[in-house]
Amino acid sequence: MKRILRALLALYDFFAGDAILLAGTLIAFAAAFLLARVATNLLAAVAFVCLIVASLAVTLAREAGGGPR
C-alpha cells in the first residue's frame, strides 16, 4: 500500500506539483467544455485562458508571499 501511495505522489508531483495549479487546470477544462457546448468557442477559449492565468497568479502570489505549500 505504501508503494502505491508513493507512486501516486510521484505522479502528482510530476504532473502538477501544486494543488492550486492542478485544481485550476481541472476547473478550466471543465468550464471550457461546458461553455463550448452552450456558448461560442471563442467564449470558451477566453474563459479557459483566464482561469489558467488566474490559477498561475494565485500560485505566484502565494510563493512570493511565503505562504504555506
N, C-alpha and C positions, 0 to 999 in steps of 0.2 A: 504494500500500500504506500509506503514511504517513497518507493521508487516511482510510482505513478504520479504522486504529488510533486516530486522534484521535476519530472518530465513536463507536467502541466505548467509549473512555474517557469521552466526554461522556455517553453513555447510562448508564454505570456510576455516574458522579458524580451524575447526575440521580436515578436510582432508589435507590441505596444510599448512596453517599458514604462508606461504611465497610465494609470487608471482613467484620468481625465481625457487623455487622447483616445483611448480605446472607447470610452463611453461616447465622446463627442463624434467619433467616426461612425459608430453604430447608429447614433441618432441622426446624423447627417444622411447616411444611406437610407434609413427608413423614411425620413421626411422627403427626400428626393424621390424615392419610389412612389410614395403616396401622392405627392404633388404632380408627378409625371402622369399618373393615371387620372387625376382630377383636373389639373390645370395644364398650362403650356410647359413645354420642355425648357424654355428659357427661364421661367419662374423656378422650376425645379433645380436648374443649374445654379442660379443665383443663390437660392436657399442653401444648396449643398456647399458652395464655396464660403458663404457667410458662416455657416455652422462650423466648418473646418477651421476657418480663421479664428472664430471665437474660442474654440477649444484650445488652439495654439496660444492665443493671447492669455487665457486663464492659466495655462501651464507656465508660460514665461513669467507672468506676474507672480505666481507662486514661487517660482525658482528665484526670481530677483528679490523677492521679499524674505526669502529664507524660511518659507512655510514648511510644514511637515510634508514628508514624502509619502 
